Amino acid sequence: MIARAHALLLAGKYLTQVRQYDMAYFALAEAIRLARETGQTQLAATGVVGLCWLLLRQDRFDESETLAVQTAAEIEPRMSEATPAQLAVWGELWLRVAAAGRRNNRLDMAKHARRMAGTAGGALKREHTDFPTHWSAFGPVTAEAKAVEDLALVGGARGVLRRADDGPLSPKAVQNFGRLSTNNWGRHRLDVARVHVLLGSHQEAMDELVNLRQTADVWLTHQPMARRVMADLLKTRKRTLTEDMRSMAAHLGVDG
């Protein structure tokens, strides 16, 4: 049953990524059920993290927030005794709360959730990845990337660029803090691309998109943010488009 729960969780995460939401919901819910039945609390909580992300993708913000808060309360670890995997999953649940609160205009809840995620990240000291006890990387770098994402959403463009080059997200911090997961790194660099467009730095935005196409091509085509960045670039670009720009627009299915 545990192996089946792992397989369903993997399927649910993939199906969410490719927007097959009905099948993803079934897979994740079944994975959570099986994990609970076999006493695998950590695995069940990991499934809830995935289910909350699915609910976010469907704009079901209240449901995502409520589920994440309830689960975080159920599994809240003692900081002095918690394993890295327990801290990581607990921190990820608070990231889901923050994302739901931000999108649902519940800013006080989002700020509180970011602080809780930061607490979990700080307790870990560096990014933690230990499949299958924890399915994705979490730590101080992830917590910082998500805080920067909030800054991007409220238009703090120069702050995004400053924090992207300094602190836990900077290239020089990798040795001390570790790296973001591939998906979180991609989302973070899309935030950077977006603020470059807002500041009129079109070539810098394109450099970010081109780098992501080279390293995560399939992932990029499933990102609405990538299409929005490209569409905004096309709308605001006053000079002739470069070959890279025309190629990227066609790749993402964005009309010029």
C-alpha positions in Angstrom: 0.0 0.0 0.0 2.9 2.4 0.8 4.4 1.8 -2.7 1.0 2.4 -4.2 0.6 5.7 -2.3 4.0 6.8 -3.5 3.1 6.0 -7.1 -0.2 7.8 -6.9 1.5 10.9 -5.4 4.0 11.0 -8.2 1.1 10.6 -10.7 -0.9 13.4 -9.0 2.0 15.8 -9.0 2.7 15.2 -12.7 -1.0 15.4 -13.7 -1.3 18.7 -11.8 1.7 20.1 -13.7 0.1 19.2 -17.1 -3.3 20.5 -16.0 -5.2 17.2 -15.9 -6.9 18.3 -12.7 -9.6 15.8 -12.2 -7.3 12.8 -12.5 -4.7 14.6 -10.4 -7.3 15.2 -7.6 -8.2 11.5 -7.6 -4.6 10.4 -7.5 -3.6 12.8 -4.7 -6.7 12.1 -2.6 -6.1 8.3 -2.9 -2.4 8.7 -2.0 -3.4 10.7 1.1 -6.0 8.1 2.1 -3.6 5.2 1.7 -0.8 7.0 3.6 -3.1 7.7 6.5 -4.4 4.1 6.6 -0.9 2.8 6.9 0.2 5.4 9.5 2.5 7.3 7.1 1.9 10.8 8.5 4.8 12.3 6.7 3.7 10.9 3.3 0.1 12.0 3.9 1.2 15.5 4.7 3.3 15.5 1.5 0.2 14.5 -0.4 -1.7 17.4 1.2 1.1 19.8 0.0 0.5 18.5 -3.5 -3.3 18.7 -3.2 -3.1 22.3 -1.9 -1.1 23.2 -5.0 -3.7 21.6 -7.2 -6.4 23.7 -5.5 -4.3 26.8 -6.0 -4.1 26.1 -9.7 -7.9 25.9 -9.8 -8.2 29.2 -8.0 -9.8 27.4 -5.0 -8.0 29.6 -2.5 -10.2 29.2 0.5 -10.0 25.4 0.3 -6.3 25.4 -0.2 -5.6 27.7 2.7 -8.0 25.8 5.1 -6.5 22.4 4.2 -2.9 23.6 4.6 -3.5 25.4 7.9 -5.3 22.4 9.4 -2.6 20.0 8.3 0.2 22.3 9.5 -1.5 22.4 12.9 -1.8 18.6 13.0 1.9 17.9 12.2 3.5 21.0 13.8 6.9 19.7 14.9 8.9 20.5 18.1 11.8 22.5 16.7 14.3 20.9 19.0 13.3 17.4 18.0 12.1 17.6 14.4 13.8 15.8 11.6 14.7 17.9 8.5 12.0 16.1 6.5 9.3 17.1 9.1 10.5 20.7 9.1 10.5 20.7 5.3 6.9 19.4 4.9 5.6 21.7 7.6 7.3 24.7 5.9 5.9 23.7 2.6 2.4 23.7 4.0 2.9 27.3 5.2 4.1 28.2 1.7 0.7 26.9 0.4 -1.1 29.0 3.0 0.9 32.1 2.0 0.2 31.5 -1.7 -3.5 31.1 -1.1 -3.7 34.1 1.2 -1.8 36.3 -1.3 -4.0 35.3 -4.2 -7.2 35.7 -2.1 -6.3 39.2 -0.8 -5.8 37.8 2.7 -2.5 39.7 3.2 -2.3 39.4 7.0 -2.6 35.6 6.7 0.0 35.6 3.9 2.5 37.5 5.9 2.0 35.2 8.9 2.4 32.2 6.7 5.6 33.6 5.2 7.0 34.1 8.7 6.2 30.5 9.7 7.8 29.2 6.5 10.8 31.4 7.3 11.0 29.8 10.7 11.0 26.3 9.2 13.6 27.4 6.7 15.8 29.0 9.3 15.7 25.9 11.4 16.9 23.8 8.5 19.8 26.2 7.8 20.1 24.9 4.2 17.9 23.4 1.5 16.7 19.9 2.3 16.1 17.2 -0.3 15.6 13.6 0.9 13.3 11.6 -1.4 11.0 9.9 -0.5 10.8 11.3 3.1 10.4 14.7 1.5 9.4 15.1 -2.2 11.0 18.5 -3.0 13.6 20.9 -1.8 12.8 23.2 1.1 14.9 25.5 3.2 16.0 29.1 3.6 16.5 29.6 -0.1 13.0 28.4 -0.9 11.5 30.5 1.8 13.4 33.6 0.4 12.4 32.8 -3.2 8.7 32.8 -2.2 9.0 36.0 -0.2 10.6 37.6 -3.3 7.6 36.2 -5.3 5.3 38.3 -3.1 7.5 41.3 -3.7 7.1 40.8 -7.4 3.3 40.5 -7.2 3.1 44.0 -5.5 5.4 45.6 -8.0 8.6 45.8 -6.0 10.7 45.3 -9.1 14.0 46.8 -7.9 13.7 44.9 -4.7 13.2 41.6 -6.6 16.4 42.2 -8.5 18.4 43.3 -5.4 17.3 40.2 -3.5 17.9 37.9 -6.5 21.5 38.9 -6.5 22.1 39.0 -2.7 21.4 36.8 0.3 20.3 33.1 0.0 19.3 33.5 -3.6 22.7 34.8 -4.8 25.1 32.5 -6.7 27.7 32.9 -4.0 25.3 31.6 -1.4 24.9 28.1 -3.0 27.7 26.6 -1.0 26.3 27.7 2.3 22.5 27.3 1.7 22.1 24.9 -1.2 20.1 25.2 -4.4 16.4 25.7 -5.1 14.5 22.8 -6.7 14.4 23.0 -10.5 10.8 24.1 -10.5 11.2 26.7 -7.8 14.3 28.0 -9.5 12.4 28.3 -12.8 9.5 30.2 -11.1 11.9 32.5 -9.4 13.7 33.4 -12.6 10.3 34.0 -14.3 9.7 36.6 -11.5 13.1 38.1 -12.4 12.1 38.1 -16.1 8.8 39.8 -15.3 10.4 42.7 -13.4 12.9 43.2 -16.2 10.0 43.7 -18.5 8.4 46.1 -16.1 11.6 48.1 -16.0 12.0 48.1 -19.8 15.0 45.8 -19.8 13.7 43.5 -22.6 17.0 41.8 -23.4 17.6 40.9 -19.8 14.1 39.4 -19.7 14.7 37.4 -22.8 18.0 36.1 -21.4 16.0 34.7 -18.5 13.5 33.0 -20.8 16.2 31.6 -23.1 18.1 30.2 -20.2 14.9 28.5 -18.9 14.2 27.1 -22.4 17.6 25.6 -22.5 17.4 24.0 -19.1 13.6 23.3 -18.6 12.0 23.5 -22.1 8.9 21.3 -21.4 8.3 22.8 -18.0 8.4 26.3 -19.5 5.7 25.6 -22.0 3.3 24.8 -19.2 3.9 28.1 -17.3 1.2 30.8 -17.7 3.7 33.3 -16.2 6.1 32.6 -19.1 3.4 33.5 -21.6 2.4 36.6 -19.7 6.0 37.8 -19.6 6.4 37.2 -23.3 3.1 38.9 -24.1 4.0 41.9 -22.0 7.4 42.1 -23.7 5.8 42.1 -27.1 3.3 44.8 -26.1 6.0 47.2 -24.7 8.9 46.5 -27.1 9.2 49.6 -29.4 12.1 48.3 -31.5 12.1 45.5 -34.0 11.9 42.1 -32.4 15.0 39.9 -32.3 15.1 36.4 -33.7 15.2 35.1 -30.1 12.0 37.0 -29.3 10.1 35.8 -32.3 11.2 32.2 -31.7 10.2 32.4 -28.0 6.8 33.9 -28.8 6.1 31.0 -31.2 7.4 28.5 -28.7 5.1 29.7 -26.0 2.1 30.2 -28.4 2.0 34.0 -27.8 0.8 36.1 -30.7 2.9 39.2 -31.5 
